[in-house]
Amino acid sequence: MDAGRYLDRFSQSGHPAQHGGMSGGASGQPFGLEGHNSAGPGLRTPHAGEIEQVLAFNLNRPQLRHLYRLHWRSRLVPAAPQSGISTLPLASGGFRSGKWVLAAFAIMLVLRTVPQLTLITFLPKLFHDRGYSPAAYGLITSLFMGGVALGGLLGGFLADHWGRRNTIFWTLLAAVVPMYYCPLLRGSVLYPVVFLAGLFNGASHAVIVVLAQALLPRRRALASGLTLGFMFASGSFASYLYGLAADVYPLAAVLQTNGILCLMAALLSLTLRRDSGSGRAATAVAV
């Protein structure tokens, strides 16, 4: 509401100011609009210059001073969030805070990502050395990557209904056995085990990105970029280290350490906040 609208309201609503309470004169015109007939259908609108003079004259009036304060107070107070739009809580309200928790989260991120990228890198080499055809070890690698993709979808569904920390913990724990044995197996049993290794390990990928956004609620885009960049950088460097180790030790034995890494990542996920509930109610508080 501006001052001009305020003047129109007082001139049309029969306010006590029309009876001389605010003009200080006997003419009964509001806000000092002497010389203008405010009664009857022949109401004449003042010119813009006259209105500016009237406003300048009446700015010291208590009512206009109060209107001025209300106007600027309404502009300075931030608007309340719309109903139905949820915002991510601060880290102190949703997760344990502190540098040690962030360090544990970063280590868990590395331990969970290294098995995935190193298997994608070395599975073709492993089965090529065993005499598998390119079509065979291409199929094995495709099954693993397809399991990772399907696991991402499954992990998102479970996180919405079961809680994010629970999803990370149990899927990484379930990935320990197939990750440990898939470099050793041969024959037809190898294919479902490789698929399960990718499925359980990939289930926590998207959930970890969302957790990083919840840990940095005011820098969610930055948190996503840092998390994804850290994932690929750590996996690339680990592939180089695995290659160095494979020059000394058997490649299958080196890849078996991925099962141990998944177990350590599952245990580190326990440092996160405990899920406050199950189902969709848990997601409302950014579990």
WOZIJO-V200195 format. One record per helix or strand of 2 or more residues. SS is the DSSP state (H for helix, E for strand). FROM is the first residue (numbers start at 1). TO is the last residue. If there is no record, write none. Layout:
BEGIN
ss,from,to
SS,FROM,TO
SS,FROM,TO
END
This chain:
BEGIN
ss,from,to
H,3,12
H,16,19
H,30,32
H,48,58
H,62,76
H,91,94
H,99,129
H,134,162
H,164,181
H,189,202
H,205,215
H,220,246
H,251,271
H,280,283
END
